[in-house]
Amino acid sequence: MFNRSTKKYVVLQDYVPLREQRAIERAVVSVLPPLHPTRAFVEQLNQDLVAEAWRQYETRATKTNQTLSFLGLFSGGVLSVVGGLAIWLLVQREHEKTSTDLSVPSRRQATAPPAISISA
């Protein structure tokens, strides 16, 4: 009724038991002849891998520098606000302290200024 194929396809994302993995490996090795890459391919691959590694390093370094710059600016802003508030509170405290310590002179204490004597 149904014509079933003897071929079995394996989707790489699915789980494949170890026994079947070994069978697939033996089948591939027995069918494909051993090939060695050319010297030009190896050199080009080496250059490409080094260039990609360098690009990733530069990208990571740039992102790190941007993050550190942002954190520096943010923390500097926060510290300046906190410092400004601390200074303001200290000035207010000193102002309140000096305003309560000052006594207002009464009329009796505020007499005419002393006369200046000039001797000849």
Secondary structure, 3 states (H helix, E strand, C coil): CCCCCCCCCCCCCCCCCHHHHHHHHHHHHHHCCCCCCCHHHHHHHHHHHHHHHHHHHHHHHHHHHHHHHHHHHHHHHHHHHHHHHHHHHHHHHHHHHHHHHCCCCCCCCCCCCCCCCCCC
